[in-house]
Amino acid sequence: MSTEQTTPANGFSYELTRTLDAPATRVWQAWTTADQYAQWAYAAPGSVEMDVRPGGTWKATVVTPDGGEFPLTGSYLDVDENRVLVVGMDVPGKPAPAVMTMELEEQDDRRTRIALRQTCDTAEERDMAEQGSTMLLDSLSAFLTGGAKG
């Protein structure tokens, strides 16, 4: 597994890329199947619901390491199976959702390059989102190779 991290100079954006030891179809299923997603994405058991199609909704309750629970909701803005998933995340007090883009590029039949991108309103929001995305990629990578999360 390799990791790259870039923070563009324009605005409050980040992009994280990794090469995962799994084919794109397996990465896609881990990210878009509720029972698999719940196993690696720090979700409370039974809290994940996904309607993976443009305009479909999702929800999950994230459990922090200290036991705090945070319900999250959103929608899918773009879905191109095994290639691109654009997710809108509802943010209390904001009229528009926060948008994160996940792109998959199969390297060969065993490895996939994943890229996560997001633009935020402030440097603090970007830093928090980037930290959360890094944790997700770490946990996803462990899940795909048969390890435990976190």
ROKE-516039 format. One record per residue (C-alpha): y, z, x; residue number from 0; residue in three letters. Coordinates in pm, 1 decimal. Layout:
R          y          z          x   pos   code
R          Y          Z          X   NUM    ala
...
END
This chain:
R          y          z          x   pos   code
R        0.0        0.0        0.0     0    met
R      345.4      -81.2      126.0     1    ser
R      679.8       38.2       -7.3     2    thr
R     1023.5     -116.5        9.9     3    glu
R     1343.3       34.2     -124.1     4    gln
R     1677.5     -132.9     -163.5     5    thr
R     1997.4       -8.8     -319.5     6    thr
R     2234.4     -300.2     -375.3     7    pro
R     2595.9     -244.2     -279.0     8    ala
R     2723.1     -380.7     -611.9     9    asn
R     2717.1     -112.1     -879.5    10    gly
R     2470.0      163.2     -937.1    11    phe
R     2142.4      -28.8     -915.8    12    ser
R     1814.8       20.9     -739.9    13    tyr
R     1502.0     -181.4     -679.5    14    glu
R     1170.1      -38.5     -567.4    15    leu
R      883.3     -261.1     -461.2    16    thr
R      527.6     -181.3     -363.8    17    arg
R      205.6     -362.6     -307.4    18    thr
R      -65.6     -199.2     -515.7    19    leu
R     -436.9     -223.1     -448.8    20    asp
R     -525.0     -368.0     -790.1    21    ala
R     -506.6     -705.8     -965.7    22    pro
R     -207.2     -771.0    -1192.1    23    ala
R     -418.3     -740.0    -1507.3    24    thr
R     -522.3     -386.3    -1410.8    25    arg
R     -162.8     -284.6    -1326.9    26    val
R      -43.0     -431.9    -1657.6    27    trp
R     -309.5     -244.8    -1856.0    28    gln
R     -223.5       82.9    -1683.4    29    ala
R      143.5       37.0    -1780.3    30    trp
R       94.2      -96.1    -2135.8    31    thr
R     -212.4       86.6    -2273.5    32    thr
R     -121.9      425.4    -2420.3    33    ala
R     -433.2      614.3    -2306.7    34    asp
R     -408.9      479.2    -1949.9    35    gln
R      -30.9      532.1    -1931.0    36    tyr
R      -73.3      894.5    -2043.1    37    ala
R     -312.4      958.8    -1754.0    38    gln
R      -64.7      875.4    -1477.0    39    trp
R      288.7      884.5    -1620.0    40    ala
R      327.6     1262.8    -1659.6    41    tyr
R      295.5     1234.9    -2039.1    42    ala
R      184.6     1513.2    -2271.4    43    ala
R     -160.8     1442.6    -2415.7    44    pro
R     -138.1     1252.1    -2743.0    45    gly
R      235.7     1183.0    -2708.2    46    ser
R      223.3      816.4    -2600.0    47    val
R      261.5      537.8    -2855.8    48    glu
R      316.0      173.2    -2758.3    49    met
R      376.8     -146.9    -2953.8    50    asp
R      399.3     -382.2    -2655.4    51    val
R      580.9     -690.0    -2788.7    52    arg
R      946.7     -794.7    -2786.8    53    pro
R     1119.8     -559.2    -3032.5    54    gly
R      821.4     -321.9    -3038.0    55    gly
R      883.7       47.7    -2980.3    56    thr
R      736.8      310.6    -2753.0    57    trp
R      752.8      686.7    -2719.7    58    lys
R      617.8      949.3    -2484.8    59    ala
R      683.4     1311.8    -2403.5    60    thr
R      719.2     1362.2    -2029.4    61    val
R      606.2     1695.3    -1884.4    62    val
R      793.8     1812.6    -1574.9    63    thr
R      621.8     2002.6    -1292.3    64    pro
R      775.6     2327.6    -1423.3    65    asp
R      629.9     2266.8    -1771.4    66    gly
R      942.3     2137.3    -1944.3    67    gly
R      888.1     1865.9    -2204.6    68    glu
R     1123.9     1574.9    -2265.6    69    phe
R     1061.0     1334.0    -2552.7    70    pro
R     1150.2      973.9    -2464.9    71    leu
R     1179.6      671.8    -2694.3    72    thr
R     1271.7      309.7    -2656.2    73    gly
R     1177.9      -50.7    -2716.6    74    ser
R     1039.9     -352.3    -2536.7    75    tyr
R     1307.8     -613.6    -2473.6    76    leu
R     1093.4     -875.3    -2298.5    77    asp
R      717.0     -901.5    -2258.0    78    val
R      541.8    -1164.1    -2044.4    79    asp
R      185.3    -1035.7    -2011.9    80    glu
R       72.6     -955.6    -1657.3    81    asn
R      414.1    -1064.6    -1520.6    82    arg
R      728.9     -905.6    -1669.6    83    val
R      803.3     -601.8    -1885.4    84    leu
R     1163.3     -515.9    -1973.8    85    val
R     1188.1     -171.4    -2128.3    86    val
R     1485.4      -23.1    -2311.0    87    gly
R     1508.3      357.4    -2294.5    88    met
R     1712.7      539.0    -2557.8    89    asp
R     1976.4      765.5    -2401.0    90    val
R     2131.4     1035.3    -2622.1    91    pro
R     2504.2      979.2    -2665.0    92    gly
R     2498.6      619.3    -2539.8    93    lys
R     2519.4      316.1    -2769.9    94    pro
R     2301.3       89.3    -2554.1    95    ala
R     1962.6      167.6    -2403.6    96    pro
R     1905.7      206.9    -2032.0    97    ala
R     1709.8      -99.0    -1920.1    98    val
R     1434.4     -104.6    -1660.2    99    met
R     1257.8     -422.2    -1551.5   100    thr
R      906.4     -424.8    -1410.4   101    met
R      782.4     -745.5    -1246.5   102    glu
R      431.3     -810.1    -1122.1   103    leu
R      335.3    -1074.4     -868.8   104    glu
R      -32.4    -1106.7     -786.8   105    glu
R      -80.1    -1136.1     -410.2   106    gln
R     -451.4    -1216.3     -428.2   107    asp
R     -737.5    -1105.2     -654.5   108    asp
R     -710.6     -746.0     -527.4   109    arg
R     -340.7     -675.8     -469.1   110    arg
R      -24.5     -695.0     -676.9   111    thr
R      339.1     -660.9     -578.4   112    arg
R      529.7     -452.6     -832.4   113    ile
R      909.5     -437.5     -849.9   114    ala
R     1106.8     -191.8    -1062.5   115    leu
R     1478.9     -253.8    -1114.7   116    arg
R     1744.3      -64.9    -1303.1   117    gln
R     2122.8      -54.2    -1319.1   118    thr
R     2284.3      273.2    -1417.9   119    cys
R     2634.3      386.2    -1514.4   120    asp
R     2684.0      633.7    -1227.6   121    thr
R     2548.0      703.5     -881.6   122    ala
R     2397.9     1030.8    -1009.3   123    glu
R     2212.4      852.0    -1292.0   124    glu
R     2089.0      589.8    -1045.7   125    arg
R     1964.4      852.8     -803.0   126    asp
R     1779.1     1040.0    -1079.9   127    met
R     1628.5      718.3    -1220.7   128    ala
R     1523.6      603.3     -874.4   129    glu
R     1359.0      939.0     -805.0   130    gln
R     1172.7      919.5    -1137.1   131    gly
R     1061.9      561.1    -1070.9   132    ser
R      939.7      657.3     -722.8   133    thr
R      729.8      936.6     -876.5   134    met
R      589.2      690.7    -1132.0   135    leu
R      494.7      440.7     -861.4   136    leu
R      329.5      714.3     -654.0   137    asp
R      127.4      830.9     -953.4   138    ser
R       42.0      475.5    -1065.6   139    leu
R      -82.4      392.0     -717.6   140    ser
R     -304.3      702.0     -712.2   141    ala
R     -435.2      623.1    -1062.6   142    phe
R     -524.7      266.3     -967.4   143    leu
R     -716.2      380.5     -660.1   144    thr
R     -903.3      648.3     -855.7   145    gly
R     -703.5      948.8     -741.1   146    gly
R     -539.4     1218.4     -946.6   147    ala
R     -170.3     1210.5    -1035.1   148    lys
R      103.1     1403.4     -865.1   149    gly
END
